[in-house]
């Protein structure tokens, strides 16, 4: 048919494209329809893409396309652009129109490449975008990855695509350092859509926006810092603006970390593994540290402790007592037949731990024991505490290796007492009481402040500080996010919007710029840690075939497998910081402006919490939704620092708003009765109203320095926590409470 049309009709050149060096020309030639043909539907038109050598005039037919006159759909050959070296010409075979049926949804004009030295054309991509300067392309290749390439096919970076997703649109940033793309599983049905921002040089991917039950999504990127996204939800067109879509962490790729990590292998051995490569060092042989099955809590309840001098490792094993191991592997000996929950003294010789349980677990007293394990000493009972003793914690010394202070707490009938012990004489002194949490907790629920002047406790009704001078307890503001060594970045784990997986998230402390790593997505990530040089975030994740440890460069985002079938116990640097329990740093507290009149306050609507509230001008107001249910915080002070804690005074106030799981189909009296039972009657309850709904003000009977306002909402329960309780801030708290509106 091509030969027949060529022989029967006159051609016309409808496009011409000369190469930058003037050596070549590409013409698009058309053989038009016969205007007098009896049936346009049966009449055909021919278009050809011709490569012409300018010097010799030699013409080569590269591609031909036969079309129906007056046909619908996307068709027609069309030239696009040359590579700067004149070796590749880019064109499309769908110059005009859009596909039948779906129209232009999730469709770009197919991109073809003509290599002039070979005289051949090949299909290059279906979804693609050219940068605004014209020297870069982002193209979807074989539905497996998006590739950034310079014109001329030199690859710059790549970003893998998850299976079962379809890319629908690509847009370059105005500054051309990044591009964004939309993806979905089914573009023709309402469902989930993701907006992904990709660094053009590294390929690092940030999940900038997740939408649910949306159709017909599109975007534009006209501002350097904003992407506008449109879509249909419930039949209505919605618009969203995404600020700083690529996160802008302002970091560059780094070489592998030089840290060493401590791993428990599947065979029960304990090894040191260098992240930069090289052989492992076995510290304990197979079978001694098997934390599989029911023993998985051993590293949490009885953690491995590295001595402050970095020489000795105390290893409580699940079934074979507690071992002392030197890091050079030369010394291994069992120091106790029991699995000890212990902390080190600053001089790296002695440890402290709860003593042998008595014949009656609910007896009147329990022991605190000290032992010089390095020199082979015998256990010595230091003190006896009333009730059950928990987690004795040696003071880090704060520059004094001879520090002889130990903090512990003991519980009786749900009430806990904090104790300060002299490590030499065993003399004890009470620092105050608190209501213990419902669960037994872990050793880090009692910590020393970095200056050794306070003991910090995780308690029911919030954390609190117990000053050594006995002037406590005081409300404690605490930040326990995983901060990079320089304090500029925080790392965490969050669930994806469809709840099918977990992923790494990193954000800047100063600007809040956030990256949700599309590639660093795991079936079930269970924790993160930073290497001591800040070059990698370590992620332990569970898969169907066991635990794996991954290392992620936060500037790149692509996980590197460190080891599989292992339990990660920590880096040597971080283990050394955990020889005893001590907070990372003392946070700074900066008082903000007075609240002003309620009429000047700003209204904040919080759909994620089903409420609205008025906020005094100048006060701190933030929402934390990383790694768990959202929590909104309102305070009259600013926190300076990434992690650690600081005790609050009577002129401070911090209010948090969160939703708890509710108990549907309960009347208020039943709800209140069951709430008091769950609190084991360690609280007082005052019936109040919030936005016309009945609720209760709960205060602990022991040391009431904070309170909760609880309002049942059927399947959810609104919890408003205030700390500290002080007459100085009573009035403003009641004013804020009166502005709360509860959404149906």
WONORSUL-V609924 format. One record per backbone hydrogen bond with DSSP energy under -1.0 kcal/mol. CO is the residue of the C=O (numbers start at 0). NH is the residue of the N-H. E is the energy in kcal/mol with one decimal. If there is no record, write none. Layout:
BEGIN
co: (CO,CO)
nh: (NH,NH)
e: (E,E)
END
This chain:
BEGIN
co: (0,1,2,3,4,11,14,16,18,22,23,24,25,26,27,27,28,29,30,33,38,42,44,45,46,47,48,48,49,50,51,52,57,59,62,64,66,67,74,75,77,80,82,86,87,88,89,89,90,91,95,99,101,103,110,110,111,112,113,114,114,119,121,124,126,128,134,135,136,137,138,140,140,143,144,145,146,147,147,148,149,153,156,158,161,165,168,170,172,176,177,178,179,180,181,182,183,185,190,192,193,194,194,195,196,197,198,203,204,205,205,208,210,213,214,217,219,222,224,226,227,228,229,230,231,232,235,237,239,241,243,258,259,260,261,262,263,264,266,267,268,269,269,270,271,272,273,280,283,284,291,292,294,296,296,297,304,306,310,311,312,313,314,320,321,321,322,323,324,325,330,332,335,342,344,348,349,350,351,352,359,363,365,366,367,367,368,369,370,370,371,379,382,384,387,389,392,399,403,404,405,406,407,408,409,410,411,413,414,415,416,417,418,419,420,421,426,428,431,433,434,441,442,444,446,447,448,452,453,454,455,456,458,462,463,464,465,466,473,474,476,478,481,483,487,488,489,491,493,495,500,501,502,503,504,505,506,507,512,514,515,518,519,521,523,526,528,530,535,536,537,538,539,540,542,545,546,546,547,548,548,549,550,551,552,552,559,562,564,566,569,570,571,572,575,578,580,584,587,589,596,597,601,603,605,605,609,610,611,612,614,615,619,621,623,630,631,632,633,634,635,637,639,643,644,645,648,652,653,654,655,656,657,659,666,667,668,669,670,671,672,673,674,675,676,678,681,683,685,687,689,692,694,695,696,697,698,702,704,706,707,708,709,710,714,715,716,717,718,719,720,721,722,728,729,730,731,732,733,735,736,740)
nh: (4,5,6,7,8,29,27,25,21,53,18,51,16,49,13,14,47,11,45,36,42,68,66,30,64,28,61,62,26,59,24,56,52,50,48,46,44,70,95,94,91,89,85,115,82,113,79,80,111,77,74,101,104,106,123,124,90,121,88,118,119,114,112,110,139,137,150,130,148,128,146,143,144,160,140,158,138,155,156,136,152,149,147,145,164,183,181,179,175,199,172,197,170,195,167,193,165,188,213,210,182,207,208,180,205,178,202,198,517,196,207,194,192,190,231,229,227,225,243,241,219,239,217,237,214,235,232,230,228,226,246,274,571,272,568,270,566,267,286,288,264,282,283,262,280,260,276,271,269,287,294,295,297,299,300,301,313,309,326,306,324,304,322,316,334,335,314,332,312,328,325,323,321,351,347,373,344,370,342,368,362,386,384,354,381,382,352,379,350,372,376,369,367,365,410,408,406,402,422,394,420,392,418,389,416,387,414,435,411,433,409,430,407,428,405,425,421,419,417,415,459,444,445,457,455,582,451,467,448,465,446,463,461,475,456,473,454,469,464,647,645,643,490,486,508,483,506,504,502,498,495,521,493,516,491,514,489,511,507,505,206,520,503,501,541,539,537,533,530,551,528,549,525,547,545,542,564,565,540,561,562,538,559,536,555,556,550,548,265,263,261,574,575,576,578,343,447,644,639,637,599,600,614,612,608,610,742,605,740,603,601,618,634,632,630,623,656,621,654,619,591,589,587,478,586,476,651,635,722,633,720,631,718,716,670,671,672,673,674,675,676,677,678,680,679,681,700,698,696,694,692,689,687,709,685,707,683,704,724,721,697,719,695,717,661,712,659,710,657,708,655,706,653,732,733,734,735,736,737,738,739,611)
e: (-2.5,-2.5,-2.2,-1.6,-1.6,-3.0,-2.3,-2.7,-1.7,-2.3,-2.8,-3.3,-2.5,-3.2,-2.8,-1.3,-2.9,-2.1,-1.5,-2.0,-1.0,-2.6,-3.3,-3.3,-2.7,-3.0,-3.0,-1.1,-2.3,-2.2,-1.9,-2.8,-2.6,-2.9,-2.8,-2.2,-3.1,-2.1,-2.5,-2.8,-2.6,-3.2,-2.1,-2.0,-2.6,-2.8,-2.4,-1.3,-3.4,-2.3,-2.1,-1.4,-1.6,-1.3,-3.1,-1.7,-2.1,-2.2,-2.2,-2.1,-1.1,-2.3,-2.6,-3.4,-2.4,-2.6,-1.4,-2.6,-2.4,-1.8,-2.9,-2.3,-1.3,-3.0,-3.1,-2.2,-2.5,-3.7,-1.4,-2.7,-1.6,-2.7,-2.5,-2.8,-1.0,-1.8,-1.9,-2.9,-1.5,-2.3,-2.8,-3.4,-2.7,-2.7,-2.9,-2.2,-3.4,-1.4,-2.5,-3.1,-1.9,-1.8,-1.4,-2.4,-2.8,-2.0,-2.4,-2.6,-1.2,-2.8,-1.3,-2.8,-1.8,-2.1,-2.9,-2.7,-2.3,-1.0,-2.5,-2.8,-2.0,-2.6,-2.0,-3.2,-1.9,-1.8,-2.8,-1.7,-2.8,-1.7,-1.7,-2.6,-2.5,-3.1,-2.6,-2.7,-2.1,-2.1,-1.7,-3.2,-2.6,-3.3,-1.5,-2.7,-1.9,-2.7,-1.3,-2.6,-2.1,-1.5,-1.8,-1.4,-1.8,-1.2,-2.7,-2.6,-3.4,-2.2,-2.2,-3.1,-2.5,-2.2,-2.7,-2.7,-2.5,-1.4,-3.3,-2.2,-3.1,-2.1,-2.3,-3.3,-2.3,-1.9,-2.0,-1.4,-2.5,-2.2,-1.5,-3.1,-2.5,-2.2,-3.0,-2.6,-3.1,-1.5,-2.4,-2.6,-2.3,-1.2,-3.0,-2.8,-2.6,-2.3,-2.0,-1.5,-2.8,-1.9,-4.3,-3.0,-3.4,-3.6,-3.4,-3.0,-2.5,-2.1,-1.9,-1.6,-2.6,-2.0,-2.0,-2.7,-1.8,-1.7,-2.2,-2.4,-2.2,-2.5,-2.9,-3.0,-2.3,-2.2,-1.4,-2.5,-3.6,-2.8,-2.2,-2.4,-2.5,-2.6,-2.7,-2.3,-1.1,-1.9,-2.7,-2.4,-1.9,-1.8,-3.1,-2.9,-1.8,-3.4,-2.3,-2.3,-2.7,-2.7,-2.2,-2.3,-2.5,-2.1,-2.4,-3.6,-2.1,-2.0,-2.3,-2.8,-2.6,-1.1,-2.4,-2.3,-3.1,-1.9,-2.2,-3.1,-3.1,-1.6,-3.8,-1.7,-2.1,-2.3,-1.7,-2.6,-3.2,-2.6,-2.0,-2.2,-2.1,-1.2,-2.5,-3.0,-1.4,-2.5,-2.6,-2.5,-2.1,-3.1,-2.6,-3.0,-1.1,-2.4,-3.0,-2.7,-1.9,-1.2,-1.1,-2.4,-2.0,-1.7,-3.0,-3.0,-2.3,-1.4,-2.9,-2.1,-1.7,-1.8,-2.7,-3.1,-2.4,-2.7,-2.6,-1.8,-2.1,-2.9,-1.9,-2.9,-2.7,-2.0,-3.5,-1.9,-3.0,-2.5,-3.0,-3.1,-2.3,-2.8,-1.7,-1.8,-1.9,-3.1,-2.1,-2.3,-2.8,-2.1,-2.5,-2.8,-2.4,-2.5,-2.3,-2.3,-1.8,-2.5,-1.7,-2.4,-1.6,-1.9,-2.9,-1.8,-3.0,-2.7,-2.0,-2.5,-2.0,-2.7,-1.8,-2.3,-2.8,-1.9,-1.6,-2.5,-3.3,-2.8,-2.5,-2.5,-2.6,-2.9,-3.1,-2.4,-1.9,-3.2,-2.2,-2.2,-2.5,-1.9,-2.1,-2.1,-2.4,-2.7,-1.8,-1.3,-1.0,-2.3)
END
